Amino acid sequence: MEVATPDIELVLPARAENIAVVRHAFGALGDAFALQAQVLADIRLAVTEACTNVVVHAYPDSESGPMHVEATVDDRELNVIVRDEGPGITPRPDSPGLGLGLPLIASLAETVELRRDEDERTEVRMTVALEAGEASSAAEEASLR
């Protein structure tokens, strides 16, 4: 099986200010594929929540580390992976969040999966359905120019 080359591939320090960088990248992706405004807003919110989880939870005790973000678009869906290199998800009684990030992502995405990859890195994988033909129509229009 051939693995698609991501349309977005970012590796940034897991810092709060870099969440805005990721949001801007997805805004540009939405423009490039002519996504509807509501679809793009849902995508950006889901990705923001996943990145926020990395910033807040991935690196305990003031450690720092990378935040990996990949996105691949085909003519029907957007596949996103947000990954960290932290020790994994463990219960945190001192958690600064309300625990609503993953349920919110699940409500915005068609599928969401939280897992450890082959290198034992934590990742959130999500798939967001695009309007039928939207991405392919944008690609067809671009090829006609």
N, C-alpha and C positions, 0 to 999 in steps of 0.2 A: 504494500500500500504506500503510495506516494504522499508525503507530508507537504502540505501547502506552505509556501513562504508567507509569513505574516505581513499584512498590510501596515501594521504598526508593531514596532518592537522597541521598547524602551527599558533601560536599566538605569534607575535613579536612586540616590540615597533615600532611605525611608524617612523623609522629613515632611512635615505638614505642608510646607510651601510647594513641594513637588506634586501634591495632589492637583493643584491648579494647572501645572504643566500637562499632566495626563488629561485633564478635562479639555484643555485647549487642543490637544492632539486629536481627541475624539470628536471635537467640534469640526476640525478640519476634515476628518474622515467622513463625517456626516455631509459636509459640503461636497466633497469629492464624489460621493455616491448618491447625492441628491435625496437624502433621507428626509422623511416627513419630520416636522418640528417636534411632534409629540414622541415619536419613536426615538429621535435623537436625545430628547430630554430624559427619557427613561433609561437609555443606554448610559448617558453621562452620570445619572444618579446612581445606577447600579455599580458602575465602575468606581465612582467616588467612594461609595460605601466599602467596596472591597479594598481599595487603597487605604482608606482610613483604618480599616482593621489591621493592615500591615503596619502602619505608622504607630498605632496605639498598642497593639498586642504582640507583634512579632519578635521584638527585641527587648527583653526584660532588662531591668536594672541599668537603664541608660546606655545599653549597648547600641551600636548603630550597625546597619547592614543595608543591603540592596532591596529594592522593590522592582520586580520584573513585571512588565505588562506587555502582553501580546494580543493582537486582534487580527482575525482573518475574516474577510467578507467573501461570501459567494452570492449567487443570485437570489437566495432565499433567506439567508441567516447570517448573523454575526456571531463568531465564536471568540470569546475573550478568556484569557488566562491571566490571573494576577497571582504572583508567586513571591514568597519570601524565603529566606535562608535561616529563619529562626528555629528554636527548639521544638516548635509544634504548639498546638492549642492545648492549654491546660486551664483548669478552673482558676479564676482570679477573684478572690474576695474583695480586692481593692480596685477592681476594674472601673475605669472612669466612664465607660459607656453604659448604655441602658440595655445592651444585648439585643438591639433591634436591627442591626446591620444585615445579618444573613437572612432573616425573614423578609426584610425589605427587598433585598436582591432577589429572593425567590418569588416575590410578588411581581417583580418587573421583568424577569427573564422567563423564557420557555422552560429552560432546564438550568439547574445549578448543582454543582458537585463540589464538595470540600474533601480534599484528600491529600495524601503525601505522594510525591512523585518518586521516580526510581532513584533519585539522589537524596531522598528523605527531606525534601523541601515541601513546605505547606503551600498548597495552591487552591484557589477558587476558580473553577471553570464554569462559565455560563454561556448559554446560547440565547440569542434574542432573535425572534422572527422578524424579518423585514417584510414589508408589503410585497405581495407577489409581483415580480417583475420590476420592482423599483430600481434595484441595483443594476440589473441587466439593462434596463432602459437607459439609465445614465451612461453605462458603458457603451451602449449602441450609439447614443447621441454623440459621445466623445469621439467614437471611431468615424462618424460621418463628417466631422469637422476637419 
